[in-house]
Amino acid sequence: MAKQERAARTRETLIRAAAEVFAEQGFVTASIAAISRRAGVSAGGLHFHFESKTVLAQAVEDRASQALRRVTTERWGVAAAPSGAVDGNALQALVDSSHSLMALLASDVVVRAAFGLCADVSHRSGIDLRRQWRLWVEAVARTAARHGALADGLAPQDAASMVVASTVGLETLGAREGHWLAPHPLTRFWTLALPQLAADGTLDGLAPEGSEGVRGPKGAGGPGGHGSSAQQSSIPD
C-alpha cells in the first residue's frame, strides 16, 4: 500500500510540474527534462508513469476537466422550478460558476495550463476545456429561457454567446496578466450584463458578485468552500 501511495504522489507531482511548465512555456517548448527537474523526478521515473509529453498533457487536461465539472454540473443539484414560474436561479448558477471558474484559473495552475493547452495549435487537445465551458453556459441559458428568466425576446444562444465570449476573454487575458482573473472584472461584467439578460422582476434577486461563499471551490484548487446561500438550480445536459 505504501508503494502505491508513493506512486500516486509521484504522479500528482509530475502532473503539477508539467502544468507549471506548460503554463510558462507552452506545449512545444516544454521539455521532459524541464518537467522532471521541476518535479524532482528522474526522466526515467517520469517515463515510468507517463510514456510521453502528450500523455502528461492529457493528464493535466483530465484533472482540469474534473475541476471544471465540480463547479458546474456537479455543484448544481436538481431543484426544478414550478411550471411557468419565473426562476432566476439558473442565471445565478451561471454567475456563481463563472466566479468559481475564475477562482480556479487564478489559483490552480493545472486548470490554467489546461485552458492554455486547448488553445495551443501545436497540441491536439484530448479535452477541450473551452468547449466544456461553452456547453455548460448554453445549457444554463436554455434552462433560464424555459423558466422565463431571460429578458423578453432574448434567444438563449445569444445570451450564451455573450457570456462565453466575455468569460473566455477574461481567461485569455488572465493567462498573461493575472489581475483579469480577480473578482472585480467579472463582477463588473455581470453588473453590466445582467440587466440585459434577466427578465423583468428577477434582477433584484441576482448577485453579480456571486452568491456568498462561491469563490474558491473546495477540492478544486481554490481556497475555502463552495457553499452557496442561493437555492440550487436544475441545469440539465
Beta strands, then each sheet from edge to edge (+ up, - down):
end
